[in-house]
Amino acid sequence: MTVGQRTTQPIGHHLFCLENKDECRPGEPRGLVAPLKLDRELILAVAEVNTRINARIEPRSDQDLYGTEERWTYPADAGDCEDYALLKRRTLHAMGIDLANLLLTVVRKGNGEGHAVLTLHTDRGDFILDNLNWRVEAWSDTPYKFVKRQSKTDPGRWLDIDVASDVVVGAVAR
């Protein structure tokens, strides 16, 4: 996954950061954190977290839960896509994975609807933890159009995602 220029922070994440300042502040050596070394034991642990949280949290909209269109928060027993992603991020961080390798990501589903997932940045590529899929998949194997994600160096900063398949090639002569 190639990230590009700085872009707008999702409003829900901005409001989350106002309530959870410590989670949105750049850490000391964040820019120096290497991609997570992925091995069989780790991917099994990550998959277990994804499956467990997907099974435990009931899917409910922010409108149903809070009476508002957009609210990013840690779910107790119900939530929507970004709530799942936040809980997975917190759980994996508690297991020792640096937040620089746990990146909230905004995508578009096939119907154009916005959706949030968690990107696991590893030495074997980026993998997606998604409340709509029990499997942890390589980002390029998902059905989504990737829009933007958190910066590795500053969790309050968001970067747009460059997708090579979106590049228009129009050469007509050599």
C-alpha positions as CSV (number, residue, x, y, z in Angstrom):
1,M,0.0,0.0,0.0
2,T,1.6,3.3,-1.1
3,V,0.6,6.4,0.7
4,G,0.7,9.8,-0.8
5,Q,0.1,13.3,0.5
6,R,-1.4,14.6,3.7
7,T,-5.2,14.6,3.5
8,T,-8.2,15.4,5.8
9,Q,-8.6,13.5,9.0
10,P,-12.1,11.9,9.2
11,I,-14.3,14.0,11.4
12,G,-15.1,11.0,13.6
13,H,-11.4,10.4,14.2
14,H,-10.8,14.1,14.9
15,L,-13.5,14.0,17.6
16,F,-12.1,10.8,18.9
17,C,-8.7,12.5,19.2
18,L,-10.2,15.4,21.2
19,E,-11.4,12.8,23.8
20,N,-8.4,10.5,23.6
21,K,-5.4,12.9,23.2
22,D,-2.8,10.3,24.2
23,E,-3.8,8.0,21.4
24,C,-3.4,10.6,18.7
25,R,-0.2,12.2,19.8
26,P,3.0,11.3,17.9
27,G,5.2,8.9,20.0
28,E,8.9,9.6,20.5
29,P,10.5,7.3,17.9
30,R,7.5,6.5,15.8
31,G,9.1,7.3,12.5
32,L,11.9,4.8,13.2
33,V,9.6,1.9,13.8
34,A,10.2,-0.9,11.3
35,P,7.4,-2.9,9.8
36,L,6.2,-5.6,12.1
37,K,8.1,-8.9,11.6
38,L,5.3,-11.3,10.6
39,D,5.6,-15.0,11.4
40,R,3.1,-17.8,11.8
41,E,2.5,-17.4,15.5
42,L,1.8,-13.7,15.1
43,I,-0.6,-14.0,12.2
44,L,-2.5,-16.6,14.1
45,A,-2.7,-14.3,17.1
46,V,-3.9,-11.4,14.9
47,A,-6.5,-13.6,13.2
48,E,-7.8,-14.7,16.7
49,V,-8.2,-11.1,17.8
50,N,-10.0,-10.3,14.5
51,T,-12.4,-13.2,14.8
52,R,-13.0,-12.8,18.5
53,I,-13.9,-9.1,18.3
54,N,-16.0,-9.6,15.2
55,A,-18.0,-12.3,17.1
56,R,-18.3,-10.3,20.3
57,I,-19.4,-6.9,19.0
58,E,-22.9,-6.5,17.6
59,P,-23.0,-4.4,14.5
60,R,-25.1,-1.3,15.2
61,S,-24.9,2.2,13.6
62,D,-23.8,5.3,15.4
63,Q,-27.3,6.7,14.8
64,D,-28.9,3.7,16.7
65,L,-26.3,3.8,19.5
66,Y,-25.6,7.5,20.0
67,G,-28.2,9.4,18.0
68,T,-25.5,10.9,15.8
69,E,-24.3,10.1,12.3
70,E,-20.6,9.7,13.2
71,R,-18.9,8.8,16.5
72,W,-15.7,6.9,16.8
73,T,-15.3,5.1,20.2
74,Y,-14.4,1.9,21.8
75,P,-17.4,-0.4,21.8
76,A,-18.6,-2.2,24.9
77,D,-20.9,-4.7,23.1
78,A,-22.1,-3.0,19.9
79,G,-20.6,-0.6,17.3
80,D,-19.9,0.1,13.7
81,C,-16.9,-0.4,11.5
82,E,-14.5,2.1,13.0
83,D,-15.4,1.0,16.5
84,Y,-14.3,-2.6,15.7
85,A,-11.1,-1.2,14.2
86,L,-10.4,0.9,17.3
87,L,-10.9,-2.1,19.6
88,K,-8.7,-4.3,17.5
89,R,-6.0,-1.6,17.4
90,R,-6.1,-1.3,21.2
91,T,-6.1,-5.0,21.8
92,L,-3.2,-5.7,19.4
93,H,-1.2,-2.7,20.9
94,A,-1.8,-4.3,24.4
95,M,-0.2,-7.4,23.0
96,G,3.0,-5.4,22.1
97,I,2.4,-4.3,18.5
98,D,3.5,-0.7,18.0
99,L,0.8,1.7,17.0
100,A,2.9,2.7,14.0
101,N,2.1,-0.7,12.6
102,L,-1.6,-0.5,13.5
103,L,-3.2,2.0,11.2
104,L,-6.8,3.0,10.9
105,T,-7.8,3.1,7.3
106,V,-10.8,4.4,5.3
107,V,-12.0,2.5,2.2
108,R,-15.0,2.5,-0.1
109,K,-17.1,-0.6,-0.5
110,G,-18.2,-1.7,-4.0
111,N,-21.5,0.2,-3.5
112,G,-19.5,3.4,-2.8
113,E,-20.3,3.4,0.9
114,G,-17.5,4.5,3.3
115,H,-16.0,1.9,5.6
116,A,-13.2,1.7,8.2
117,V,-10.7,-1.1,8.7
118,L,-7.5,-1.7,10.5
119,T,-4.3,-2.0,8.5
120,L,-1.5,-4.2,10.0
121,H,1.8,-3.0,8.5
122,T,4.3,-5.8,8.3
123,D,7.5,-6.9,6.6
124,R,5.3,-9.1,4.3
125,G,3.0,-6.2,3.3
126,D,-0.1,-4.6,4.6
127,F,-3.0,-6.8,6.0
128,I,-6.5,-5.8,6.7
129,L,-8.6,-6.6,9.8
130,D,-12.2,-6.0,8.9
131,N,-15.5,-6.5,10.8
132,L,-17.1,-7.7,7.5
133,N,-14.6,-10.5,7.1
134,W,-13.3,-13.1,9.6
135,R,-10.1,-13.6,7.6
136,V,-7.1,-11.3,7.8
137,E,-6.2,-10.6,4.2
138,A,-3.6,-8.8,2.2
139,W,-4.9,-5.3,1.4
140,S,-4.7,-6.0,-2.3
141,D,-7.0,-9.1,-2.0
142,T,-9.8,-7.1,-0.5
143,P,-12.7,-5.8,-2.6
144,Y,-12.2,-2.2,-1.4
145,K,-11.0,1.0,-3.0
146,F,-8.5,2.4,-0.5
147,V,-8.9,6.1,0.3
148,K,-6.7,7.2,3.2
149,R,-5.0,6.0,6.4
150,Q,-3.2,7.2,9.4
151,S,0.4,8.2,9.1
152,K,2.9,5.8,10.7
153,T,4.7,8.8,12.3
154,D,1.7,10.7,13.6
155,P,-1.6,9.0,14.4
156,G,-3.5,12.3,14.2
157,R,-2.3,12.9,10.6
158,W,-3.9,11.1,7.6
159,L,-2.4,10.4,4.2
160,D,-4.2,9.6,0.9
161,I,-3.6,6.2,-0.6
162,D,-2.2,5.9,-4.1
163,V,-3.5,2.9,-6.0
164,A,-1.6,2.0,-9.2
165,S,-4.7,0.6,-10.8
166,D,-6.2,4.1,-10.7
167,V,-3.5,5.5,-12.9
168,V,-4.8,6.4,-16.4
169,V,-2.3,5.4,-19.1
170,G,-2.9,7.0,-22.5
171,A,0.3,6.7,-24.6
172,V,-0.6,6.6,-28.3
173,A,2.9,6.8,-29.8
174,R,6.4,5.7,-29.0
